Amino acid sequence: MALLHRVVALVCVRSLVMERWIAGREIKFARDGALDHTAMRNALVTMEDLRKEMRKRLGHEDTRRLRRALLERDGSIGPSRKARKA
């Protein structure tokens, strides 16, 4: 089993295509306050999941104040806020 893991890791290090195929990549489901409901549905992310992470990481749950939101490769949701206007 350890040998198989080593071989897969080596292949991923040497090939971006194989790394993306094996490990996947992040899924964007919000940009500049606009939600992509199709991407959310495909990623099995609910509005409550997003709101929970926004409250935890950003201190609010107003999606209009999102710069972007991603489903990371490890399964976590990564919201980021828009820059404040000066």
Stockholm file with secondary structure:
# STOCKHOLM 1.0

chainA/1-86         MALLHRVVALVCVRSLVMERWIAGREIKFARDGALDHTAMRNALVTMEDLRKEMRKRLGHEDTRRLRRALLERDGSIGPSRKARKA
#=GR chainA/1-86 SS CHHHHHHHHHHHHHCHHHHHHHHCCCEEEEETTEECHHHHHHTTCCHHHHHHHHHHHHSCCCGGGEEEEEECTTSCEEEEECCCCC
#=GC SS_cons        CHHHHHHHHHHHHHCHHHHHHHHCCCEEEEETTEECHHHHHHTTCCHHHHHHHHHHHHSCCCGGGEEEEEECTTSCEEEEECCCCC
//
